[in-house]
């Protein structure tokens, strides 16, 4: 018996894929005429240009936010060194919960673990 | 481009880019327009499903062709977006910008223009090489394959360092012998090909493609040397000069030294420093390399004539005339049955016949201790 057994439908897909050769698993080449290929390329180019602009904008905003945080902390350092030390105090026991899921764009396949128990060590 | 009497079916999107930058040729060059007008309707307005795309030749394939769903509508959106971006870049270009900066912006403004993309795919030989965007695409194509191949051949055949010490290729050098009637020999030659003597018995056509903007009538030197001429006195090989062109004015678009120029008496008198003499390898001599080097003349015109000395020192020549090697090409030749005829054509003496030797290297004199 397999150690990491998956459910039946997934196993079937895995079996089917293992029977196919690697070349069959490649995405299909676009069988387009010259004009449509250039149109396709243009659409892709436009999307890339748009995404680049969006990313640049986001990057600029994040930079500004970071700069603002930095300036606020510098300000705090000047005005009240005690509060600055308190804000920067390392919290040894308080860590990011290791059991927490990574933030993703989509919900997980298993949204909630009902019978969750933290590991013995960290109890 | 489309007459007003054109009955426009509903499916077509019409000419949606009028009064936009990519259809305005008052400031932009006409050469950025689609070269082959028969594709224009299919590319910019959509393919008529009753006729099929123009690029497919067979009628049954044409009729069976289906465009992807909603490609024309999406293309319209993409076109308008990219055209808008291009207009913003054009607005940045003014007289205060340097030439390099202007070229960079021109590339940026035109690199996504579908007409430009179609031209470079469909008619790469007819494009205007004065346009920086076309040169950029040509350079990308060259760097992706031909530059690597030519460097591989130059290094594997030891053109580097047997002739010049090294090469940082800046230009694409292409060579062909258009007097041939056989397609195999009349096309552009792949570096390192072994050619028969009859295929090279007229001077080659040389194309030197610069990718950066160069000044009009920049001067170039082209040298063809054979580093494998047997030298029996010293039991080694010497380098002979087979062909030399000096002070050749070339530009981005006027970049071919071909038959038309060579037949012009003025050109021949001014620029042919050594008449072309093809390699005529003798029987049982090893494969000989015809190494063609292209130099930029960094300090103006070359005044000194090339001497008739037997052993041509290409490195010394390049250094004394401050020539910068920017490209090279190589083909090989060996004795074949057309060699004697070529010798007669050029009035050369009959070739010698060497003994067959096991190794193509010079015989090491007796008494040398390191011979096993």
Interface residues (C-beta under 8 A of the other chain):
Chain A: X32 X33 X34 X35 X36 X37 X38 X39 X40 X41 X42 X43 X45 X46 X47 X49 X50
Chain B: X39 X42 X43 X47 X53 X54 X55 X56 X65 X67 X68 X71 X72 X74 X75 X77 X78 X79 X81 X82 X85 X112 X114 X117 X118 X121 X122
